[in-house]
Amino acid sequence: MSQDSPSFETTPGPSGETHQHVPNGGPHDAGLAHLTTNQGLRISDNQNSLKAGRSGPVLLEDFVLREKIFHFDHERIPERVVHARGHGAHGVFECTRAIPELTKAGLFAETGKKTPVFARFSTVAGGAGSIDTPRDVRGFAVKFYTDEGNWDIVGNNIPVFFIQDAIKFPDLVHAVKMEADKGYPQAASAHDTFWDFISLMPEAMHMVLWQMSDRTLPRSPRFMEGFGIHTFRLVNGAGEGHLVKFHWKPVLGIQSTTWDEATKIAGADPDYHRRDLFETIERGAFPQWELGIQVFDDGWAMEQPYDVLDATKLIPEEVVPVTIIGRMTLDRNPDNFFAETEQSAFCPANVVPGIDFTADPLLQGRLFSYLDTQKSRLGTTNFHQLPINAPRCPFQNFQRDGMMQMGVPHGRANYEPNSLFEQGEPTGPRECAETGFVTFPDAAQRDDSCARLRMRPELFDDHYSQARLFYRSQTPVEQSHLASAFVFELSKVDLEHVQQRMLTRLAAVDMDLAHRVAKGLSLPLPAPAKSAAPVFDMDPSPALSILSAGQPRMNGRTIGLLFAEGSSRDSIERMRDAIEAQQGRVVLVSQKVGLQEVRDGTLKADAKLEGSPSALFDAVVSIIPPEALSALRSDHTAREWFADAYAHCKTIGACPATLRLLGEWGIAADDGVTNLQDFPHVAPARHWAREPRVRLLA
Ligand code: HDD
C-alpha cells in the first residue's frame, strides 16, 4: 500500500477478495472484552449515570454518560435524496468471456478473472424508513473494486429514464416525492404533482409505460434485470472505441408480483426485499446475474431513427443482441448495515481505463451530482476512505487534509512536481501517460459548429415511438396490468385537467391503451397529443415482456405449506423433499407456532398463519386432516390465505380436506388448484386465465 493511502489492514473475505478493517485497536475491535469510552478508558458501570447521592440529580461531570449521549444524538446522517431505501451485499464478478478486442479494462482482460463487488438495490421515491414493495423503479448499483480503481455501474431495473437532460432531475424528484404542502404520499407516484409534471413532459412517456408495467413490482432484487441505461464507450488497447450498453440478467429469471400482492406484502413485511436477499445469502443460495453488453459503432448509431445518446430510448435486443461477458454472485451480507450499505457511495464518474462516457446529457449531469451529494450525506470529502468506498488497489495523490482524514501521509512533498529527494528518488507519485486514464477523443462530434446551445439533438423529439414499442411488445395479460396501473394512479389524481392531458399523451402512444384508461376513469377519449417528431412503428420486441419468457421455475421460490395438528408428517416431508429437489424452499405455516403434535410425530411450524399471508409465498399447499376444518373455518386469516393465493393467480396444492374448505368458501377449482401429487411440478406457475374472474382489469 502506498505511503499516503489510509493504512487499513486487509484480510481475504469469502469471495477471495480482500476486505478492510478499521485499524488495530479501532472502535470495533472484536478481540476486546471490556467496554471502553472512545478514549480507551475502561467503563465500570454502563447501567447508571453518576448522581449526587442515590436519588440524583445527575452530575455534569459524568463524561461517560455525556460521551454516549453525544454520540447517539448524531447517529443519523442525511438519507440519500433519492434511492434512500436500499439494501446491499458483497460478492464477486467473474469475467466469463474476455473482450480485449473491445476494452483494455483489466477486469475484462481474461476469462476467469475475478473482481470483488458490492451491490446495492433501492427504491427511488421513498424515504429510508419506507417500504420495500411500492410501485417504483428500482436502483441497481454495482461497485467493482478493480485492480485499476473502482468502476461503478449505477443503474436501474428499467433500461430507459424519465428525462433526457439532467437539468430536469430536481423537478422530476420534487414532483414524485411527498407533496410540498402535505408531506405525503410517501413512496408513491399516484398523486397530483407527479402526474402533473409527467403529463407536461412527453419525453417521459416511454419510461412511465415501464413504470406502470409489472417491472416496478419486482418479486425481489434476485428476479430483477439491471441496466446501465446510458450508452457508454469501450476503448481497446489500440485506442479504438465502440459504443456499449450494459445489461444485468438474473439467472433465476425475471419475476414480478401483482399490484394487490405488493400492497399486501407491504403490510405483512415492509422489509420483504431486504429480508429476501439477506436470508437467501445466509442460506448459501447465492443470487447471480449475468453481465451482458450490446456493442455497436458510431456509424451504426448515426443510422438509427432514434438517438443512442437519448436515455429515454433503448436498443431492442432483437436488433443488437446482448452478449454475456460475466457473472456476478452475491455471496456475503454486510457485517454492518450502516458502515457498509448506508455509507456506500456510488458514482457514475467512477470509471477505469477502457471504459468512458458519452455525451448523453443525462449522464453528463450525473457525473457532477454524485460526488457532490456524498459531501452533504457523508459530511466530508474523505468519504472515499471509508472501507466500503475505498479502492482495493493502492491509491495515492496530493489531495490532503479535510474533515475525518484517516491517512497519515509522510514526508514534506504535498505538491507535484517537486524536487525533494528521498533515497535518490523524487518524492511521491507522478502522472502516468502510458497506463493512466485518457479520455476518448469522441470522433462523433455530431455538431461541428460547437456552438454553445441550450438545445437537444433533433431525434430527441420523438417521445412516442418507443413507448408504443413497449406497449405492443407486452402479452395481453401484461397490457391489462399496465392499463390498470394507469387507471389506479390517475384515479388518485384530483386535477381533471391533468388526467385529460395524460390521456392525450397515452392516445399518442397507442389508442387501445388510451381507450382502456379513459374507460377506467370514466372520461372521454381525447384526441392524441401532437408529436414534435414523426412517430413510427417498430417491430415488437418480446425481450421487453416478462411473461413472454414463460412460467417461473421452482429454483429460488418459496412455498407456504399449511398444516395443523393431526396432519400427516410423512406427506409433509415428501412434499418438502420434492420441492427442495428443485431448489425451492418450504415455509411451514400453522395456526400456532412452535412444536406441534402431528399424526406421525411432531413438527415445528416456521411461521404463524396470522402474520404470514399467502402474498409472501410463490405458491401455497395445504396438508390438513379433516378434524382441523372447524378451527380453520372460523379463521378469517385462513380464508384470506387461500382467497388471496387464488386472486394472485398462484398454484394452490390442496389435500381432500382442503378442497372441501375451498368449495365451502366458493374458491373455484381450476387448473391452478392441484392435488398434492401434481403440485411440485406446477407450483411456481401463475394461472393468469383466472385473473378476469377475480379482478376488474382495464
Ligand atoms: Fe441517480 C442515487 C440511478 C439519474 C442524482 N441514482 C442513485 C442511485 C441509483 C441511481 C441506483 C442509488 C445509488 C446507491 O445505491 O447508493 N440515477 C440513477 C439512474 C439515473 C439517474 C439509473 C438515470 C439514468 N441521478 C440521476 C440524475 C441525477 C442523479 C440525472 C442528478 C443530476 N442519484 C443522484 C444523486 C444520488 C443518486 C442525488 C442520491 C444518493 C447518491 O446519489 O449517492 O446524486
Boltz pocket constraint, residues with backbone or C-beta under 6 A from the ligand:
constraints:
  - pocket:
      binder: B
      contacts: [[A, 80], [A, 81], [A, 82], [A, 83], [A, 86], [A, 120], [A, 121], [A, 122], [A, 138], [A, 139], [A, 140], [A, 141], [A, 154], [A, 155], [A, 156], [A, 160], [A, 161], [A, 165], [A, 166], [A, 167], [A, 169], [A, 227], [A, 228], [A, 229], [A, 230], [A, 311], [A, 341], [A, 344], [A, 345], [A, 346], [A, 362], [A, 365], [A, 366], [A, 369], [A, 370], [A, 371], [A, 373], [A, 374]]
      max_distance: 6.0
